Structures are given as structure tokens and as C-alpha cells.
Amino acid sequence: MNIDDNARTELEAAAFRRLLEHLRNRTDVQNIDLMNLAGFCRNCLANWYEEAARARGLAVSREEARTMVYGMPYDEWKARHQSAASEQQQAAFAQSHKH
């Protein structure tokens, strides 16, 4: 593949924006489900965004990063879309995070 760095960055950014759009539309998929299946969730994406900003000397707060990922303030998303994790979800999370 012969893609220059700028084009690669633009493609990666477009794919990331598409992922965020997809996750914003799939409010039925809970963060714990993502963690159990993929080992990351919306909060992880926000943390990675915040870390990338900090590494570049940009001041982005945790809440700002979460708002960017969720498309709204995190507390609002939780109130609208987050349900309590079932015992099965919690057990799967505990099992997958044993070290």
C-alpha cells in the first residue's frame, strides 16, 4: 500500500470518527459488554484520547474527552442509556480481568 503519512492519518481519523458514530448509535451495547468481548469500551477510548492530547501538550480533561466520545456529557449518557450490569456480565468481567 502506497499511502503517505498525511493520507494515513486522515484515513485513521475517518475510521475513528466512524467508530464513534457507530458506538453513539448502538446505545444498546453497554460498556461492560464491550469490555467483556473486546477488552475496551467507550471510557477507554476517552482515556486514550485524553492521553494523546496530554502527550501533545494539549489540555483536555477527562470529562471533555468523554463528551467527545459519547457525543454528550458522560452523566447524561449514563442517565439515558446505561443499565445496571447483570450478575452474568459482572462475573464475565471479573473472570476476564483476573491476573
Residue frames as a rotation matrix with the C-alpha (Angstrom) as fourth column:
MET 1
0.590 0.808 0.000 0.00
0.808 -0.590 0.000 0.00
0.000 0.000 -1.000 0.00
ASN 2
-0.536 -0.783 0.315 1.46
0.798 -0.592 -0.114 3.33
0.276 0.190 0.942 -1.04
ILE 3
0.631 0.744 0.218 -0.17
0.556 -0.630 0.543 5.90
0.541 -0.222 -0.811 1.25
ASP 4
-0.359 -0.781 0.511 1.68
0.130 -0.584 -0.801 8.93
0.924 -0.222 0.312 2.58
ASP 5
-0.822 -0.076 -0.565 1.61
0.554 0.125 -0.823 9.84
0.133 -0.989 -0.061 6.28
ASN 6
-0.834 0.543 -0.102 -0.97
-0.491 -0.814 -0.311 12.60
-0.251 -0.209 0.945 5.86
ALA 7
-0.205 0.776 -0.596 -3.37
-0.712 0.300 0.635 10.36
0.672 0.555 0.491 3.95
ARG 8
-0.447 -0.020 -0.894 -2.86
0.383 0.899 -0.211 7.57
0.809 -0.437 -0.394 6.50
THR 9
-0.953 0.073 -0.295 -3.66
0.245 -0.389 -0.888 9.97
-0.180 -0.918 0.353 9.35
GLU 10
-0.590 0.777 -0.218 -6.77
-0.807 -0.576 0.132 11.21
-0.023 0.254 0.967 7.53
LEU 11
-0.159 0.511 -0.845 -7.95
-0.357 0.768 0.532 7.64
0.920 0.386 0.061 6.92
GLU 12
-0.660 -0.133 -0.740 -7.33
0.570 0.552 -0.608 6.66
0.489 -0.823 -0.288 10.54
ALA 13
-0.934 0.336 -0.123 -9.20
-0.177 -0.732 -0.657 9.76
-0.311 -0.592 0.743 11.73
ALA 14
-0.356 0.836 -0.417 -12.12
-0.851 -0.106 0.514 8.96
0.385 0.538 0.750 9.42
ALA 15
-0.240 0.222 -0.945 -12.25
0.116 0.973 0.199 5.38
0.964 -0.062 -0.259 10.70
PHE 16
-0.869 -0.115 -0.481 -12.13
0.485 -0.004 -0.875 6.60
0.099 -0.993 0.060 14.31
ARG 17
-0.764 0.641 -0.079 -14.95
-0.614 -0.759 -0.216 9.08
-0.198 -0.116 0.973 13.68
ARG 18
-0.167 0.699 -0.695 -16.98
-0.619 0.474 0.626 6.26
0.767 0.535 0.353 12.11
LEU 19
-0.527 -0.083 -0.846 -16.34
0.484 0.789 -0.379 4.05
0.699 -0.609 -0.376 15.15
LEU 20
-0.964 0.169 -0.207 -17.54
0.088 -0.531 -0.843 6.82
-0.253 -0.830 0.497 17.46
GLU 21
-0.487 0.826 -0.284 -20.65
-0.861 -0.401 0.313 7.35
0.144 0.397 0.906 15.35
HIS 22
-0.214 0.364 -0.906 -21.35
-0.169 0.900 0.401 3.63
0.962 0.239 -0.131 15.43
LEU 23
-0.703 -0.120 -0.701 -20.93
0.611 0.405 -0.681 3.43
0.365 -0.907 -0.211 19.21
ARG 24
-0.907 0.415 -0.075 -23.13
-0.324 -0.800 -0.505 6.51
-0.269 -0.433 0.860 19.70
ASN 25
-0.239 0.845 -0.478 -25.88
-0.868 0.034 0.495 4.84
0.434 0.534 0.726 17.67
ARG 26
-0.025 0.174 -0.984 -25.52
0.091 0.981 0.171 1.48
0.996 -0.085 -0.040 19.44
THR 27
-0.309 -0.033 0.951 -26.61
-0.826 -0.486 -0.285 2.65
0.471 -0.874 0.123 22.86
ASP 28
0.791 0.611 -0.034 -27.98
-0.538 0.720 0.438 -0.86
0.292 -0.328 0.898 23.41
VAL 29
0.411 -0.744 -0.527 -24.40
0.475 0.668 -0.573 -2.10
0.778 -0.015 0.628 23.68
GLN 30
0.999 -0.006 0.053 -23.24
-0.050 -0.449 0.892 -1.46
0.018 -0.894 -0.448 27.21
ASN 31
0.340 -0.938 0.074 -19.65
-0.872 -0.344 -0.348 -0.64
0.352 0.054 -0.935 28.11
ILE 32
-0.005 -0.344 0.939 -19.37
-0.714 0.659 0.237 -3.83
-0.700 -0.669 -0.248 30.16
ASP 33
0.810 0.314 0.495 -20.38
0.117 0.741 -0.661 -5.82
-0.574 0.593 0.564 27.05
LEU 34
0.818 -0.567 -0.101 -17.61
-0.334 -0.325 -0.885 -4.12
0.469 0.757 -0.455 25.09
MET 35
0.065 -0.824 0.563 -15.12
-0.998 -0.052 0.038 -4.81
-0.002 -0.565 -0.825 27.87
ASN 36
0.239 0.092 0.967 -16.14
-0.411 0.911 0.015 -8.45
-0.880 -0.401 0.255 28.11
LEU 37
0.847 0.190 0.496 -15.95
0.316 0.570 -0.758 -9.03
-0.427 0.799 0.423 24.36
ALA 38
0.743 -0.506 0.438 -13.20
0.334 -0.286 -0.898 -6.70
0.579 0.814 -0.044 23.19
GLY 39
0.117 -0.739 -0.663 -11.25
0.993 0.101 0.062 -5.63
0.021 -0.666 0.746 26.26
PHE 40
-0.947 -0.308 -0.095 -12.02
0.314 -0.948 -0.055 -1.92
-0.073 -0.082 0.994 25.79
CYS 41
0.055 0.998 -0.041 -15.03
0.970 -0.063 -0.234 0.38
-0.236 -0.027 -0.971 26.00
ARG 42
0.593 0.258 0.763 -16.11
0.521 -0.845 -0.120 3.95
0.613 0.469 -0.636 25.35
ASN 43
0.967 -0.251 -0.032 -14.35
-0.121 -0.570 0.812 5.10
-0.223 -0.782 -0.582 28.51
CYS 44
0.230 -0.922 0.312 -11.11
0.615 0.386 0.687 3.51
-0.754 0.034 0.656 27.29
LEU 45
0.131 -0.135 0.982 -11.41
0.939 -0.302 -0.167 5.45
0.319 0.944 0.087 24.04
ALA 46
0.874 0.231 0.428 -11.91
0.102 -0.948 0.303 8.66
0.475 -0.221 -0.852 26.02
ASN 47
0.758 -0.650 -0.058 -8.89
0.058 -0.022 0.998 7.86
-0.650 -0.760 0.021 28.20
TRP 48
0.036 -0.763 0.645 -6.74
0.890 0.318 0.327 7.19
-0.455 0.562 0.691 25.13
TYR 49
0.421 0.199 0.885 -7.90
0.677 -0.719 -0.160 10.46
0.604 0.666 -0.437 23.58
GLU 50
0.993 -0.038 0.113 -7.07
-0.107 -0.709 0.697 12.35
0.054 -0.704 -0.708 26.77
GLU 51
0.471 -0.871 0.141 -3.63
0.344 0.328 0.880 10.68
-0.812 -0.366 0.455 26.95
ALA 52
0.050 -0.424 0.904 -2.89
0.999 0.012 -0.050 11.52
0.010 0.905 0.425 23.30
ALA 53
0.717 0.259 0.647 -3.85
0.303 -0.952 0.045 15.14
0.627 0.164 -0.761 23.91
ARG 54
0.922 -0.387 -0.010 -1.67
-0.122 -0.316 0.941 15.33
-0.367 -0.866 -0.338 27.02
ALA 55
0.267 -0.862 0.431 1.28
0.714 0.477 0.513 13.80
-0.648 0.171 0.742 25.12
ARG 56
-0.054 -0.224 0.973 0.97
0.901 -0.430 -0.050 16.67
0.430 0.874 0.225 22.65
GLY 57
-0.880 -0.368 -0.299 0.78
0.472 -0.735 -0.487 19.31
-0.041 -0.570 0.820 25.38
LEU 58
-0.516 0.780 0.355 -2.96
-0.196 -0.511 0.837 19.90
0.834 0.362 0.417 24.92
ALA 59
-0.922 0.237 0.307 -5.21
-0.316 0.000 -0.949 20.44
-0.225 -0.971 0.075 27.91
VAL 60
-0.211 0.877 -0.431 -8.15
-0.500 0.282 0.819 18.06
0.840 0.388 0.379 27.52
SER 61
-0.426 0.116 0.897 -9.95
-0.884 0.159 -0.440 16.99
-0.194 -0.980 0.035 30.67
ARG 62
-0.943 0.143 0.301 -11.35
0.128 0.989 -0.068 13.53
-0.307 -0.026 -0.951 31.27
GLU 63
-0.072 0.994 -0.085 -14.89
0.322 -0.057 -0.945 14.94
-0.944 -0.095 -0.316 31.03
GLU 64
0.149 0.065 -0.987 -14.09
-0.765 -0.624 -0.157 16.73
-0.626 0.778 -0.043 27.75
ALA 65
-0.798 -0.495 -0.343 -12.68
-0.602 0.626 0.496 13.53
-0.030 0.602 -0.798 26.30
ARG 66
-0.741 0.586 0.327 -15.73
0.407 0.780 -0.476 11.55
-0.534 -0.220 -0.817 27.39
THR 67
0.184 0.815 -0.550 -18.05
-0.120 -0.537 -0.835 14.16
-0.976 0.220 -0.001 25.88
MET 68
-0.230 -0.348 -0.909 -16.16
-0.929 -0.200 0.311 13.84
-0.290 0.916 -0.277 22.61
VAL 69
-0.982 -0.178 -0.064 -16.52
-0.188 0.946 0.262 10.04
0.014 0.269 -0.963 22.64
TYR 70
-0.605 0.794 0.057 -20.11
0.587 0.493 -0.643 9.84
-0.539 -0.355 -0.764 23.87
GLY 71
-0.596 0.377 0.709 -21.39
0.538 -0.468 0.701 12.84
0.596 0.800 0.076 21.89
MET 72
0.494 0.682 0.539 -22.83
-0.119 -0.561 0.819 14.29
0.861 -0.469 -0.196 25.09
PRO 73
-0.151 -0.534 0.832 -21.74
-0.936 -0.195 -0.295 14.69
0.319 -0.823 -0.470 28.71
TYR 74
-0.772 -0.285 -0.568 -20.99
-0.175 0.955 -0.241 11.31
0.611 -0.087 -0.787 30.27
ASP 75
-0.879 0.467 0.095 -23.52
-0.035 0.137 -0.990 11.73
-0.475 -0.874 -0.104 33.09
GLU 76
-0.092 0.866 -0.492 -26.23
-0.872 -0.308 -0.379 12.45
-0.480 0.395 0.783 30.54
TRP 77
-0.249 -0.065 -0.966 -25.30
-0.733 0.665 0.143 9.34
0.634 0.744 -0.213 28.51
LYS 78
-0.969 -0.149 -0.196 -25.35
0.013 0.764 -0.645 7.20
0.245 -0.628 -0.738 31.65
ALA 79
-0.612 0.790 0.031 -28.78
-0.316 -0.207 -0.926 8.52
-0.725 -0.576 0.376 32.67
ARG 80
0.095 0.674 -0.732 -30.21
-0.960 -0.133 -0.247 7.91
-0.263 0.727 0.635 29.19
HIS 81
0.404 -0.004 -0.915 -28.56
-0.733 0.597 -0.327 4.67
0.547 0.802 0.239 28.16
GLN 82
-0.621 -0.752 -0.220 -26.64
-0.475 0.585 -0.658 2.81
0.624 -0.304 -0.720 30.86
SER 83
0.630 0.772 -0.081 -28.32
-0.436 0.438 0.786 -0.03
0.643 -0.460 0.613 32.66
ALA 84
0.344 -0.480 0.807 -27.09
-0.847 0.212 0.487 -1.89
-0.405 -0.851 -0.333 35.71
ALA 85
-0.416 -0.583 -0.698 -24.72
-0.784 0.619 -0.050 -4.71
0.461 0.526 -0.715 34.88
SER 86
0.711 0.666 -0.227 -26.23
-0.501 0.706 0.501 -8.15
0.494 -0.243 0.835 35.37
GLU 87
0.580 -0.484 0.655 -24.61
-0.488 0.438 0.755 -10.72
-0.652 -0.758 0.018 37.61
GLN 88
0.692 -0.293 0.660 -23.54
0.598 0.745 -0.297 -12.62
-0.404 0.600 0.690 34.47
GLN 89
0.742 -0.421 0.522 -21.91
0.179 -0.626 -0.759 -9.51
0.646 0.657 -0.389 32.98
GLN 90
0.612 -0.504 0.610 -20.12
-0.782 -0.501 0.371 -8.77
0.119 -0.703 -0.701 36.24
ALA 91
0.618 -0.364 0.697 -18.93
-0.105 0.840 0.532 -12.37
-0.779 -0.402 0.481 36.56
ALA 92
0.731 -0.341 0.591 -17.63
0.681 0.321 -0.658 -12.37
0.035 0.884 0.467 32.96
PHE 93
0.697 -0.478 0.534 -15.84
-0.268 -0.865 -0.425 -9.08
0.665 0.153 -0.731 33.62
ALA 94
0.587 -0.471 0.659 -14.26
-0.736 0.029 0.676 -10.40
-0.337 -0.882 -0.330 36.81
GLN 95
0.665 -0.313 0.678 -13.15
0.313 0.941 0.127 -13.59
-0.678 0.128 0.724 35.04
SER 96
0.712 -0.363 0.601 -11.64
0.624 -0.065 -0.779 -11.77
0.322 0.930 0.180 32.07
HIS 97
0.520 -0.510 0.685 -9.73
-0.363 -0.858 -0.364 -9.35
0.773 -0.060 -0.631 34.29
LYS 98
0.934 -0.296 0.199 -8.09
-0.055 0.431 0.900 -11.86
-0.352 -0.852 0.387 36.64
HIS 99
0.536 -0.829 -0.156 -4.32
-0.340 -0.044 -0.939 -11.69
0.772 0.557 -0.306 36.55
